[in-house]
Amino acid sequence: MSRRQPPVLRLAVVGHTNAGKTSLIRTLLHRRDFGDIGNRSGTTRQVASAALSVDGQTLITLYDSPGLEDAPGLIDWLDDQPGERHDGPDRIHRLLTDTTTRARFDHEARVLDLMLNVDVALYVIDAREPVLEKYQDELAVLALCARPIVAVLNFVATTESRATEWRDALARAGLHTVLAFDAVVRDPATERRLFEKLSSQLDDFAPTLEAWLKHRRSEEAERLAAACHSIAELLIDVAGAQRKVVLDSEEERHTAVEELRKSVRRREQICVETLLDLYRFGSDDYADDALPLDDGRWGEDLFDPDTLRYHGIRTTGHAGAGAGAGAMVDVATGGMSLGAGTLIGAALGAGVGVARGFGGRLIDRVRGQARLMVDEATLRLLAWRQLELLAGLRQRGHASQRPLRASGRKYWTAERLPRPLSRARHHPEWSSLNPADGTVQSGTEAVARLAAELQKTLKSDSAADEEPEAEK
């Protein structure tokens, strides 16, 4: 016997104009291209829908709606009508069939028509707004449709938030199912609480909501694993990258350094684009953003000693751009960018060391040749950039219009590099960045181990940041 498909939940997102309804749906969908967002009144003019699906099967249909604009006038009209005032749905039906009144309250009529045909509604509130009578009138009108309503307090993370006042006002209106949900912040825990609240009110749709929550948990875990794997592949590639040069040929050294630097930039960009794609963002979405960059480039000199000290990253102690054994060759990017719309992928520029081998012998000096490699300090900073990007993308809502900024966390700045990364120094055959003069051998085990280390780092940070939300 085939397993029964859970019923499709029809969910309306309603509220006053510019409360963040479309933004909320974008964040729930993980889609930046849904609807229009703007500061002008009445950005959404028509009812629009989108589906939350699993394996091609729709579980939840979300409906975006026009903003309510004249609930006080509508309340006055309803109060003037004859008949039983407590028979809410019938009164709303009469309003919707009155052509003149429907034209007068066009936005409200569209919303009320939607409310009569859904299973539940999210009433989105801009928590920065004072509690005014017009909002109470909106709730009174919506309540006449006899559908469950969950209040969603948006923009609670701002200093202007009046969340406490709103909770008190909603309680006085008899609405106790309230959730703080900042639509521009992507927070899997808050999203989970939202659907759990819906499930507590909708017994018939409990299987639907549980199926969706299970899918979201699995999707989030798979996305994080794929992102960490991509970063691990980048770091293993860069750690194992080498170029052999003739020690007494300044021209050859310069050419090798430039080629290695370019290959590292290209490889980082592949990783950046992979992360953006995994979290359903793209370079076009960030054309005017800074991510943690200023005007499309890093605002600080990657190889300035003060910059490395700021991040807690210690250099090897070698200085200058000398050509001798044990000296560092400075290949700072000079502020180059990887192109318009590229954010975190601004040119990494690799520090390349001509050093005496690994450990006690950092140079392979054979027939007057040396190996150029990306130095440890730059490798640490490269890891920091990717982890910063990933941490930011995991928290960025798809309605956010603000640039991401660096969190200031100190990833891998003092402790020893993870063993898989140290081993990659000894295995240039693992790196796809080396010239194709031989077969690139698999470093699959090292990548997997490093990816696990990355996940552990990010999960540790998430646990430290997560604070339980007090719900009333």
Order of alpha helices (4+ residues) and beta strands (2+ residues): beta-alpha-beta-beta-alpha-alpha-alpha-alpha-beta-alpha-beta-alpha-beta-alpha-alpha-beta-alpha-alpha-beta-beta-beta-beta-beta-alpha-alpha-alpha
